[in-house]
Amino acid sequence: MEYEIVLLKEKTIVGIAGRTNNQSPDMGKIIGGLWCRFYGDGIYDSIDGKINGKVLGIYTDYEGNEQDDYTVIVACEVSEVTESEQFTVGKIPAGRYAKFAVEGEEPAEVAKAWQKIWDMDDLPRSFICDFEEYQSSDMGRKKIHLYIGLRE
């Protein structure tokens, strides 16, 4: 699977979070539930200061690697956080990331891409922060960039 190495600046994000792991039988329900709440409960619309219309699926706070518990956050990048923010506020750290481009039916194509990434033994992952960046709201074919945090 092809990728490019990119350097990203820190991003401030606001959204909703849950905790799971890839072996948990309810992992799909937890992650899918966050996405349903994010759009269905109007959370996307209520986040102030969005930098763009892109939505992020963030994986962070890994206890070890992709086999261990992690926090998942569905969020938007924001220019600033208001004191009254009622949602999860966090940061995507600045650093080196492997950027993968995925296009197709979501979530099937994203799941296939993650499986290929997990099988890449030569990718020097940091397990600090990884994220999906959805490029459009087209519900048919989506363009998604996957960013995998790399060790320095």
Sine and cosine of phi, psi and omega as CSV:
sin_phi,cos_phi,sin_psi,cos_psi,sin_omega,cos_omega
0.00,0.00,0.79,-0.61,-0.08,-1.00
-0.99,0.12,0.53,-0.85,0.05,-1.00
-0.44,-0.90,0.25,-0.97,0.11,-0.99
-0.84,-0.54,0.48,-0.88,0.05,-1.00
-1.00,0.00,0.79,-0.61,0.01,-1.00
-0.79,-0.62,0.46,-0.89,0.11,-0.99
-0.96,-0.27,0.84,-0.55,-0.03,-1.00
-0.92,-0.38,0.54,-0.84,0.15,-0.99
-0.99,0.13,0.34,-0.94,0.04,-1.00
-0.87,0.50,0.62,-0.79,0.04,-1.00
-0.85,-0.53,0.69,-0.72,0.12,-0.99
-1.00,-0.08,0.74,-0.67,-0.08,-1.00
-0.78,-0.62,0.45,-0.89,0.08,-1.00
-0.70,-0.71,0.73,-0.69,0.00,-1.00
-0.08,-1.00,-0.52,-0.85,0.03,-1.00
-0.79,-0.61,0.49,-0.87,-0.15,-0.99
-0.75,-0.66,0.35,-0.94,0.13,-0.99
-0.51,-0.86,0.13,-0.99,-0.02,-1.00
-0.79,-0.62,0.68,-0.73,-0.02,-1.00
-0.33,-0.94,-0.16,-0.99,0.20,-0.98
-0.48,-0.88,0.28,-0.96,-0.13,-0.99
-0.95,0.32,-0.22,0.98,0.04,-1.00
-0.99,-0.11,-0.16,0.99,-0.04,-1.00
-0.92,0.38,0.74,-0.67,0.01,-1.00
-0.90,0.43,-0.36,0.93,0.01,-1.00
-0.97,-0.24,0.26,0.97,-0.01,-1.00
-0.83,0.56,-0.75,0.66,0.00,-1.00
-0.89,0.46,-0.60,0.80,0.01,-1.00
-0.93,0.37,-0.64,0.77,0.01,-1.00
-0.91,0.41,-0.79,0.62,-0.04,-1.00
-0.92,0.39,-0.72,0.69,0.03,-1.00
-0.88,0.48,-0.60,0.80,0.03,-1.00
-0.90,0.44,-0.61,0.79,0.06,-1.00
-0.89,0.46,-0.70,0.71,0.01,-1.00
-0.90,0.44,-0.67,0.74,0.02,-1.00
-0.89,0.46,-0.70,0.71,0.03,-1.00
-0.90,0.43,-0.66,0.75,-0.06,-1.00
-0.84,0.54,-0.70,0.71,0.01,-1.00
-1.00,-0.03,-0.71,0.71,-0.09,-1.00
-0.92,0.40,-0.56,0.83,-0.01,-1.00
-1.00,-0.07,0.13,0.99,0.06,-1.00
0.97,0.26,0.33,0.95,-0.02,-1.00
-0.91,0.42,-0.69,0.72,0.03,-1.00
-0.80,0.60,-0.75,0.66,-0.05,-1.00
-0.92,0.39,-0.44,0.90,-0.08,-1.00
-1.00,-0.01,-0.06,1.00,0.04,-1.00
-0.99,0.16,0.86,-0.51,0.00,-1.00
-1.00,0.06,0.45,-0.89,0.14,-0.99
0.96,0.27,0.40,0.91,0.02,-1.00
-0.86,0.51,0.70,-0.72,0.02,-1.00
-0.97,0.25,-0.57,0.82,0.02,-1.00
-0.44,-0.90,-0.04,-1.00,-0.02,-1.00
-1.00,0.03,0.10,0.99,-0.07,-1.00
-0.98,0.22,0.59,-0.81,0.06,-1.00
-0.94,-0.34,0.59,-0.80,-0.06,-1.00
-0.90,-0.43,0.67,-0.74,0.20,-0.98
-0.95,-0.32,0.94,-0.35,-0.17,-0.99
-0.94,-0.35,0.66,-0.75,0.03,-1.00
-0.84,-0.54,0.88,-0.48,-0.13,-0.99
-0.50,-0.87,-0.01,-1.00,0.00,-1.00
0.81,0.59,0.67,0.74,0.04,-1.00
-0.90,0.44,0.68,-0.73,0.11,-0.99
-0.98,0.19,-0.25,0.97,0.01,-1.00
-0.25,-0.97,-1.00,0.01,0.03,-1.00
-0.73,-0.68,-0.34,-0.94,-0.07,-1.00
-0.91,0.41,-0.19,0.98,0.02,-1.00
-1.00,0.04,-0.22,0.98,-0.11,-0.99
-0.97,-0.26,0.09,-1.00,0.01,-1.00
-0.89,0.46,0.53,-0.85,0.07,-1.00
-0.49,-0.87,0.27,-0.96,0.09,-1.00
-0.99,-0.13,0.70,-0.72,0.09,-1.00
-0.91,-0.41,0.71,-0.71,-0.02,-1.00
-0.76,-0.64,0.78,-0.63,0.15,-0.99
-0.98,-0.19,0.85,-0.53,-0.22,-0.98
-0.43,-0.90,0.07,-1.00,0.15,-0.99
-0.82,-0.57,0.51,-0.86,0.14,-0.99
-0.98,0.21,0.69,-0.72,-0.03,-1.00
-0.82,-0.57,0.38,-0.92,0.01,-1.00
-0.98,0.19,-0.53,0.85,0.05,-1.00
-0.35,-0.94,0.27,-0.96,-0.01,-1.00
-0.93,-0.36,0.76,-0.65,0.05,-1.00
-1.00,0.10,0.46,-0.89,-0.02,-1.00
-0.88,0.47,-0.47,0.88,-0.05,-1.00
-1.00,0.04,0.21,0.98,-0.07,-1.00
-0.84,0.54,0.82,-0.57,-0.06,-1.00
-0.99,-0.14,0.02,1.00,-0.08,-1.00
-0.93,-0.38,-0.01,-1.00,0.08,-1.00
-0.94,0.35,0.76,-0.65,0.04,-1.00
-0.91,-0.42,0.69,-0.73,-0.01,-1.00
-0.39,-0.92,-0.12,-0.99,-0.01,-1.00
-0.74,-0.67,0.63,-0.78,0.27,-0.96
-0.99,-0.11,0.88,-0.47,-0.10,-0.99
-0.93,0.38,0.52,-0.85,0.13,-0.99
-0.90,0.43,0.47,-0.88,0.07,-1.00
0.46,-0.89,-0.21,-0.98,0.00,-1.00
-1.00,0.03,0.72,-0.69,0.03,-1.00
-0.71,-0.71,0.55,-0.84,0.20,-0.98
-1.00,0.02,0.83,-0.56,-0.05,-1.00
-0.96,-0.27,0.86,-0.51,0.04,-1.00
-0.94,-0.34,0.64,-0.77,0.06,-1.00
-0.96,-0.28,0.77,-0.64,-0.01,-1.00
-0.80,-0.60,0.68,-0.73,0.08,-1.00
-0.68,-0.73,0.72,-0.69,0.04,-1.00
0.48,-0.88,-0.25,-0.97,-0.02,-1.00
-0.94,0.34,0.80,-0.60,-0.01,-1.00
-0.98,-0.20,0.70,-0.71,0.23,0.97
-1.00,-0.10,-0.03,1.00,-0.09,-1.00
-0.85,0.52,-0.73,0.68,-0.03,-1.00
-0.93,0.38,-0.58,0.81,0.04,-1.00
-0.91,0.41,-0.69,0.73,0.02,-1.00
-0.88,0.48,-0.67,0.75,0.04,-1.00
-0.89,0.47,-0.68,0.74,0.00,-1.00
-0.89,0.45,-0.70,0.71,0.02,-1.00
-0.87,0.49,-0.65,0.76,0.02,-1.00
-0.87,0.49,-0.67,0.74,0.03,-1.00
-0.91,0.42,-0.64,0.77,0.03,-1.00
-0.90,0.44,-0.69,0.72,0.02,-1.00
-0.87,0.49,-0.49,0.87,-0.02,-1.00
-1.00,0.09,-0.07,1.00,-0.03,-1.00
-1.00,0.10,0.99,-0.13,-0.03,-1.00
-0.94,0.35,-0.37,0.93,-0.08,-1.00
-1.00,-0.09,0.10,0.99,0.01,-1.00
-1.00,0.01,0.92,-0.39,-0.10,-1.00
-0.98,0.20,0.95,0.32,-0.08,-1.00
-0.93,0.36,0.59,-0.81,0.03,-1.00
-1.00,-0.02,-0.41,0.91,-0.08,-1.00
0.83,0.56,0.62,0.79,0.13,-0.99
-0.98,-0.22,-0.75,0.66,-0.01,-1.00
-0.36,-0.93,0.75,-0.67,0.14,-0.99
-0.77,-0.63,0.45,-0.89,0.06,-1.00
-0.39,-0.92,0.42,-0.91,0.10,-0.99
-0.98,-0.22,0.68,-0.73,0.04,-1.00
-0.84,-0.54,0.94,-0.35,-0.03,-1.00
-0.99,0.13,0.87,-0.49,-0.16,-0.99
-0.98,0.18,-0.34,0.94,-0.01,-1.00
-0.46,-0.89,0.18,-0.98,0.02,-1.00
-0.98,-0.18,0.21,0.98,0.03,-1.00
-0.87,0.49,0.89,-0.46,-0.09,-1.00
-0.98,0.20,-0.15,0.99,0.05,-1.00
-0.99,0.10,-1.00,-0.09,0.04,-1.00
-1.00,-0.06,0.80,-0.60,-0.02,-1.00
-0.95,-0.33,0.49,-0.87,0.18,-0.98
-0.96,-0.29,0.82,-0.57,-0.06,-1.00
-0.75,-0.66,0.71,-0.70,0.14,-0.99
-0.97,-0.25,0.79,-0.62,0.08,-1.00
-0.97,-0.24,0.79,-0.61,0.01,-1.00
-0.91,-0.41,0.85,-0.52,-0.03,-1.00
-0.93,-0.36,0.88,-0.47,0.00,-1.00
-0.89,0.46,0.70,-0.71,-0.04,-1.00
-0.90,-0.43,0.50,-0.87,0.12,-0.99
-0.92,0.38,0.49,-0.87,0.01,-1.00
-0.96,0.26,0.00,0.00,0.00,0.00
